[in-house]
């Protein structure tokens, strides 16, 4: 790729004009004082033309060239300032790339840890069948919903109010969450730290870094979102209270898995 052409600054242009003007005046003075003929005259016959010529050169041409030097000096300072700005920009860009590379490495390690924690999750149903990995969240969701539906459908019609059903759902979710909390705490804590790191990275580097949150959210199953959503909804872990505001974590969550929709569906069963 060809390098961009150098563009002269106003200081350079002025300096070169002054140098050219001085050169023109020098030539004009040489002709005006007739120095060529003066050189061939006998020293006794010379009339001090060289002295006058020297004063002329020093007074006009010298001043013009000295002024040109000042303008060219300013031009040099301008170019140096521009070079420093370019160097600072390149340094900032290099630092940003370095920060991004470091964060990418850190992010990958957290994602790997996140997946390892999910793989370690296990729960057993009444038949002693194990529900491992992402199936753990499916099992947890079914436990909460089954308990809630069985309780609600045992109520009298007049007892089925929205407030009462919301209270029942929260109680059952909290109960099952507490039962599995020792298993879920590492998962939720790691996830909370991961989102905080993304938020901090975005703030420090002015890089929106949305791809990191997109990648993280893309890995969530609906059953995972069911857990995270209600943990945040019922303030069971303070780290998740503002997570949706910062990252729109639940934008892809199916409405039918949210407590508000679940309660409304049960009210329609009256």
PyMOL commands that set and color helices and strands:
alter all, ss='L'
color gray80, all
select helices_A, chain A and resi 10-32+35-39+43-45+49-120+135-152+157-159+162-179+181-205+210-218+222-233+238-240+243-247+255-257+259-267
alter helices_A, ss='H'
color red, helices_A
select strands_A, chain A and resi 122-124+130-132
alter strands_A, ss='S'
color yellow, strands_A
deselect
rebuild
show_as cartoon
